[in-house]
Amino acid sequence: MPQEKKHEVKVSVQVLDLSKVGSGINLEIKSDGVMLGAMKIGHGSIRWRGASKQKFKRIGWAEFAKLMDEH
């Protein structure tokens, strides 16, 4: 029997060339149908907004790399 999906990620690409200002990839992340948050990936940073938050938190690429290396 196939395993049920637990996580779902919806992707929206605004512009294929991420070097242009305002372009990026938008992700909506859900677990068991419940929204965990949204992520915007762009040329200069990653931005994250939790499901219960209204504003995105900006994380620069160097800070993101450090954070991922620590985990």
Stockholm file with secondary structure:
# STOCKHOLM 1.0

chainA/1-71         MPQEKKHEVKVSVQVLDLSKVGSGINLEIKSDGVMLGAMKIGHGSIRWRGASKQKFKRIGWAEFAKLMDEH
#=GR chainA/1-71 SS CCCCCCEEEEEEESCSCTTSTTCCEEEEEEETTEEEEEEEECSSEEEEEETTCSSCEEEEHHHHHHHHHHC
#=GC SS_cons        CCCCCCEEEEEEESCSCTTSTTCCEEEEEEETTEEEEEEEECSSEEEEEETTCSSCEEEEHHHHHHHHHHC
//
